Amino acid sequence: MFPIRARADERPARSRRRSGRRSPLATVALVTIGLLLTGGAYTLFTASSGANAAIDLSSPQAIAQGKKLFQANCATCHGLALQGTVAGPSLIGVGAASVDFQVGTGRMPMARDAPQAEARQPVFTDTQTKQLAAYVASVAAGPGLPPSKYLTLTGDATRGAELFRINCAMCHNVAGAGGALTEGKYAPNLQDTTPAHIYEAMLTGPQNMPVFNDDNITPQDKQDIITALKTQAQNEDVGGFTLGDLGPVAEGLFLWIFGLGAIIAFTVWLTARAN
């Protein structure tokens, strides 16, 4: 009698233990909450970093921080006094715009010795990039950062597309998709480039690009070009294969490979049939 009573008493205890187990959905809920909290914290951090990036380039603090960054990361190639060395050109007079473009697009510090510096993930934050620009600009005057009012996509896209075709399409392609140049160099794809960096590239003429100062392409012209490029990048293709938006070269290559291939295949088929 006693053992039976003990087993009867154990059943409710086991049931209580079973009912006290955590549901599998609780783990999923905890993971979801953790991801949401982490994502929210990261968003706040990046937003605060972006807010801090709008610094005064003439402030002594920004210049001092930029000098420290320059001496630690750039002076080996460009010299302590920005005078240049056999490994890198002089930066005297290049201005804040050139530094913001080269460092902000990850082209500098240069990853490897190549015909031209390639765009990649930036090494420095936007705030550090602006501090470097502030220091270089403090040594000698040069083109400054573009005014924010010309970086909005409110220009004349039609006029900008015409200006782009006249001045830029021979290297960057009509669609801004880039193209090959001589000696292993190339005109980069502009579709994912920020408005600020497009403006700075026109203003400073990096790599093989000519300088389009405000006398030959006005700030309003630059805004129109930026508006045209970004409007074109946002538009969806109406149909068919884009072939990389490389223009008639891509279409010709497509016909050469598949059209000629089809002719050869048909010829082989006729020969085999005759035999």
C-alpha positions in Angstrom: 0.0 0.0 0.0 2.7 2.4 0.9 4.7 2.1 -2.4 1.6 2.6 -4.4 0.8 5.8 -2.5 4.4 7.0 -3.0 4.1 6.6 -6.8 0.8 8.3 -6.8 2.4 11.2 -4.9 5.2 11.3 -7.5 2.9 11.8 -10.5 1.7 15.3 -9.5 5.3 16.3 -8.8 6.4 15.2 -12.2 3.5 17.0 -13.8 4.4 20.1 -11.8 8.0 19.8 -13.1 6.8 19.3 -16.6 4.4 22.2 -16.5 7.3 24.4 -15.2 9.5 23.8 -18.2 10.2 26.8 -20.5 8.5 26.8 -23.8 10.7 26.6 -27.0 9.1 29.8 -28.1 10.6 31.6 -25.2 14.1 31.1 -26.6 13.0 32.5 -29.9 11.4 35.5 -28.2 14.6 36.1 -26.2 16.8 35.9 -29.3 14.4 38.3 -31.2 14.4 40.8 -28.4 18.2 40.6 -28.2 18.6 41.3 -31.9 16.1 44.2 -31.8 18.0 45.8 -28.9 21.4 45.3 -30.6 20.1 46.7 -33.9 18.5 49.7 -32.1 21.8 50.4 -30.2 23.8 50.1 -33.5 21.4 52.5 -35.2 21.7 55.1 -32.5 25.5 54.7 -32.5 25.8 55.2 -36.3 23.3 58.1 -36.2 25.4 59.9 -33.5 28.6 59.2 -35.5 27.0 60.8 -38.6 25.9 63.8 -36.6 29.5 64.2 -35.2 30.8 64.0 -38.8 29.5 67.6 -39.5 32.5 69.2 -37.8 34.0 72.7 -38.3 37.1 72.2 -40.4 38.6 75.4 -39.1 38.4 74.4 -35.4 41.8 73.9 -33.7 40.6 70.6 -32.2 39.7 69.1 -35.6 43.1 70.3 -37.1 45.0 68.9 -34.1 43.3 65.5 -34.4 43.8 65.5 -38.1 47.5 66.2 -37.7 47.9 63.2 -35.3 46.1 61.0 -37.8 48.2 62.2 -40.7 51.5 61.7 -38.9 50.5 58.2 -37.9 49.0 57.0 -41.1 50.0 59.2 -44.1 53.3 60.9 -43.5 55.3 57.9 -44.5 54.3 58.4 -48.2 53.3 62.1 -48.2 55.9 63.5 -45.9 55.6 65.1 -42.5 55.2 68.6 -44.1 52.9 67.3 -46.9 55.7 67.9 -49.3 55.5 64.4 -50.9 58.1 61.7 -51.3 59.1 59.1 -53.9 56.2 57.0 -52.6 53.5 59.6 -52.7 52.7 63.1 -54.2 52.6 66.4 -52.4 49.4 67.3 -50.7 50.1 71.0 -50.5 47.1 72.9 -52.0 45.0 69.8 -52.7 42.3 71.1 -50.3 39.8 69.4 -48.1 37.7 68.2 -51.0 40.5 66.0 -52.4 41.2 64.4 -48.9 37.5 63.8 -48.3 37.2 62.0 -51.7 40.4 59.9 -51.5 40.0 58.9 -47.9 36.2 58.8 -47.8 36.1 56.3 -50.7 38.8 54.1 -49.3 41.2 54.8 -52.1 43.7 56.1 -49.5 45.6 54.7 -47.7 46.3 52.8 -50.9 45.8 49.1 -50.5 48.5 48.0 -52.9 50.7 49.3 -55.7 48.5 49.4 -58.8 47.9 51.6 -61.9 45.4 53.5 -59.8 43.9 53.5 -56.4 40.8 51.4 -56.1 37.7 52.3 -54.1 37.1 50.0 -51.1 35.7 50.1 -47.6 37.1 53.3 -45.9 39.8 52.8 -43.2 38.8 55.9 -41.3 35.4 57.0 -40.0 33.7 60.0 -41.6 34.7 62.1 -38.6 38.4 61.1 -38.9 38.2 61.8 -42.6 37.0 65.3 -42.0 39.7 65.8 -39.4 42.4 64.8 -41.9 40.8 67.2 -44.4 40.8 70.0 -41.9 44.6 69.5 -41.2 45.5 69.3 -44.9 43.4 72.4 -45.6 45.0 74.3 -42.8 48.5 73.9 -44.3 47.6 75.3 -47.7 44.4 76.6 -49.2 42.6 74.4 -51.8 39.2 73.3 -53.0 36.8 73.0 -50.0 34.0 70.6 -49.2 31.0 70.9 -51.5 28.1 73.0 -50.1 25.3 70.8 -48.9 22.7 72.7 -51.0 24.3 71.3 -54.2 24.2 67.7 -53.0 20.4 67.4 -53.0 18.7 65.7 -56.0 16.7 68.7 -56.9 18.6 69.8 -60.0 17.6 69.6 -63.6 18.0 65.9 -64.5 17.5 66.5 -68.3 20.1 69.2 -68.4 22.4 67.2 -66.2 22.2 64.2 -68.5 23.2 66.4 -71.4 26.2 67.8 -69.5 27.2 64.3 -68.5 27.1 63.1 -72.1 29.2 66.0 -73.3 31.8 65.9 -70.5 31.9 62.5 -68.9 30.3 59.8 -70.9 33.3 59.1 -73.1 35.0 57.6 -70.0 32.3 56.7 -67.5 29.8 55.4 -70.1 26.4 57.0 -70.8 24.9 55.1 -67.9 27.7 56.0 -65.5 28.7 52.3 -65.3 32.4 53.0 -65.9 34.8 51.9 -68.6 38.3 50.8 -69.3 41.1 53.3 -70.0 44.7 52.8 -71.1 47.6 51.3 -69.1 45.4 49.3 -66.8 43.4 52.3 -65.6 39.6 52.7 -65.7 36.8 55.1 -65.1 34.9 53.8 -62.0 31.2 53.0 -61.8 29.3 56.1 -60.5 25.9 54.5 -59.8 26.7 53.8 -56.1 28.9 56.8 -55.5 27.6 59.4 -53.1 26.6 62.9 -54.3 29.4 64.5 -52.2 32.1 62.2 -53.7 30.8 62.8 -57.3 31.0 66.6 -56.7 34.5 66.3 -55.1 35.7 64.2 -58.0 34.6 66.8 -60.5 36.2 69.6 -58.4 39.6 67.9 -57.8 40.1 65.6 -60.8 41.4 62.4 -59.2 43.4 59.8 -61.2 43.1 60.5 -65.0 40.0 62.6 -64.6 40.3 66.3 -65.7 39.5 69.0 -63.2 36.0 70.6 -63.7 36.3 73.7 -61.5 33.5 76.2 -61.0 34.5 78.2 -64.0 33.9 75.5 -66.6 31.2 73.5 -64.8 29.3 75.7 -62.3 28.1 74.3 -58.9 24.5 74.3 -60.3 25.8 72.3 -63.3 27.4 69.8 -60.9 24.1 69.5 -59.0 22.3 68.8 -62.3 24.8 66.1 -63.2 24.4 64.5 -59.8 20.6 64.6 -60.1 20.7 63.0 -63.5 23.0 60.2 -62.4 21.0 59.4 -59.3 17.7 59.6 -61.1 18.9 57.2 -63.7 20.2 54.8 -61.1 16.8 54.8 -59.4 14.8 54.1 -62.5 14.0 50.4 -63.2 14.8 48.9 -66.5 11.7 48.6 -68.7 12.5 45.0 -69.7 15.0 42.6 -71.1 18.6 42.0 -70.1 20.6 45.1 -69.1 23.9 43.5 -70.1 25.6 45.6 -67.5 24.5 48.9 -69.1 27.7 48.9 -71.1 26.1 50.2 -74.3 26.7 48.9 -77.8 29.9 47.0 -76.8 27.9 44.6 -74.7 25.2 44.2 -77.4 27.9 43.5 -80.0 29.7 41.0 -77.7 26.4 39.3 -77.0 25.7 38.9 -80.8 29.2 37.8 -81.5 29.2 35.0 -78.9 25.6 33.7 -79.3 24.9 34.8 -82.9 28.1 33.4 -84.2 27.8 30.4 -82.0 24.4 29.7 -83.4 25.7 29.9 -86.9 28.6 27.5 -86.2 26.2 25.1 -84.5 23.8 25.2 -87.5 26.8 24.6 -89.9 27.9 21.6 -87.9 24.4 20.2 -87.9 24.1 20.6 -91.7 27.5 18.8 -92.2 26.5 16.0 -89.9 23.2 15.6 -91.6 24.8 15.5 -95.0 27.3 12.8 -93.9 
